[in-house]
Amino acid sequence: MVDRVSFEQVLSVPAFRRLAQAGGGGLMTTHVPGRAAVATRPNDPERARLATAIVENGTSSPPEGPSLLERALAAAGIPLASEAAGSDAQIDLLQGKDGVLLIQVGSTVAADEEAPYSTPAAVRRATAAALDQAGAMLQRTLASSQAGRVLVLVVTPQPSFEMDQVGDETTGIVMAAGPPGRLLRANGPLRTVTSDSTRQDGLVSNVDVAPTVLSFFGVDLPAEMTGRPVRVTEHGDPLALHRRHLEQRRIRIPVQTGEVVYVALVGTLLILSLLAMGAGARIQGGGGAILRHAMLAATSLMLVVAVSGLLPRLTYPVVVPFLILGTAGLTWLAVRSGWRGAVGPFAVVGALSVAFLLVDGLFGLRAFRTPLLGATMFDGVRFYGLPNAFIAFVLGSALFVAAELPAFSGAVVLFGAGLFTGLPALGANVGGAVTLFAAAGTWWAVRAPWERAGSRDRLVRAGVAVAIPLAGTVLVLLLNRFLPGAPTHAGRFAERTGGHAGSFLSEVWHRLSVGGGQLRDHPSGWLPVVGLPIILALVLWLPAPIRLGFDRWPAWRPVVVAASVAGIVAFLANDTGVAAAAPVFLYALTGLAYPALTAAAAGSDARRPRRGKNAPEGEPVGAT
């Protein structure tokens, strides 16, 4: 362990670089849960303790006692010697036995008022000296080793002070295995590393280190470990990956702030417009048209943001024009398409979004690994699959497509979107899958042509609304648990909680507590969380302006009901409840306001459009 250095600094040591040529090197995420709460300074000892404990424990929840690695090695009869660097005594600690030698190089100093070296130049000199010491120690250790085959891991548990200043949270890792006398003789191109935790060439997680050590000895991984063994690959460029990480860090806060501000502004205007219409005001002419196009643009923005994750460079000159021109172009295309369907131009955006998701899903959802909304794979939170911030994107897109189809076909689309979100090779997001299944059940309960309207019919509808998401959730958990391949987030959830009601309730309570913490730390999150039930109540109550819109375009009503229910479920089912539910509020509010504003602009005495037997409900609302 050589702490508080960058990947480039690790490779600057000749011994480590030759080790990466013999094996592989790459980036490592250093996510420490609650780090901001426990560590306010770069040299905070609590931060260092947590970072090291996670590396040795193989999970983001370090125990109070011995680490999972230490306990698993002891159970297998494999000795572990841990010493701080500073002499050659630790080389003989194992006394010729096969075992694990953990060497912690003297802490690299950071710029801190209490550090003995506080100037940047002094920090660089101390860092270089520590790295030289570590490289020399590795050479001596391998030269004296009598083992037939060894595994060497060079790990940096936490970033340096300079890295913290630019938001760089990925450090370096180097790994090689083989005869000790050959590991430092390699002379060729750098190879890279990967793991099933990230599914990304050139990137592994800090929780992957302990499983890698156990795998080398053939020891079964403890069920509590969430990491997976690191392996060498010929593909990937960690230096290019690091550049992308730094580019995303430089622009993410301003870009995400701009996205949120625009969506919040549109949402605020819609709420004020609905309140004004409820008070008897009439919003017609240019104001109503601007609001309708702003709603369509906000919906289009989600697709453009998703596609931006595939841009070759994440810099302001590339990203900002792409977001602005892409959103404007997609909005114009949706309006000019002249689609005469139930939800008009929104169906065009929804169909394009579904098509993009299907194509990107074939390539492992690459667009969602470094998105410009929500967490990235470098954050060490969700390495692959669908981030929680984009659950609403899948939900809204599927609802717009479902609105153009018969009731059963629409329910199938929503259920299929749930499978897409939850399957281990695609979204791998169990909370998102539950959200989509809730939308499918609600859609079928509201949209299906029920023959009776009595109490029995209402009971059947309620049963369907519950049975579909329940069946879908069980199916997704089983698929994640038993399909071939490495365990996913959902698979480990099923393994931990399967058959144990207490474990399941504990996991649910943990997720709710995380959502509650978000609301406590960010009070603005209360708006969508409280707003979704209010929207659902308005759909059931149907004030005059909203009733008029739904009377003319009935297909919007099940869209809003399904979105509202799914948004509430998203908050309850996901471990980042506000991040999952807040974007759903935009889709539900759009479905409430768009037909009301369109009907107001057309006039309350306008004739309803004629429809054929199989024609979808509605008229070209984008052209109204």
Secondary structure, DSSP 8 states (H G I E B T S, - for coil): ---S--HHHHHTSHHHHHHHHHSEEEEEE---TTHHHH--STT-HHHHHHHHHHHHHTSSS--SSS-HHHHHHHHTT--EEEEESSSSGGGGTTTT-S-EEEEE------S-TTSS--SHHHHHHHHHHHHHHHHHHHHHHHHH---SSEEEEEE--S--HHHHHTT--EEEEEEEEE-TTTTT---S---EEE-TTT--TTEEEGGGHHHHHHHHTT----TT------EEES---HHHHHHHHHHHHHHHHHHHHHHHHHHHHHHHHHHHHHHHHHTT----HHHHHHHHHHHHHHHHHHHHHHHHTT-S--SHHHHHHHHHHHHHHHHHHHHHT---SSSTHHHHHHHHHHHHHHHHHHTT-GGGTS-SSS--GGGTS--SS--GGGHHHHHHHHHHHHTTS-HHHHHHHHHHHHHHHHSTTTT--HHHHHHHHHHHHHHHHHHS--S--SHHHHHHHHHHHHHHHHHHHHHHHHHHHHSSSS--HHHHHHHHHTT-HHHHHHHHHHHHHHHHHHHHH-GGGHHHHHHHHHHHHHHHH--HHHHHHHHH-TTHHHHHHHHHHHHHHHHHHSTTHHHHHHHHHHHHHHHHHHHHHHHHHH-TT-------SS--S---GGG-
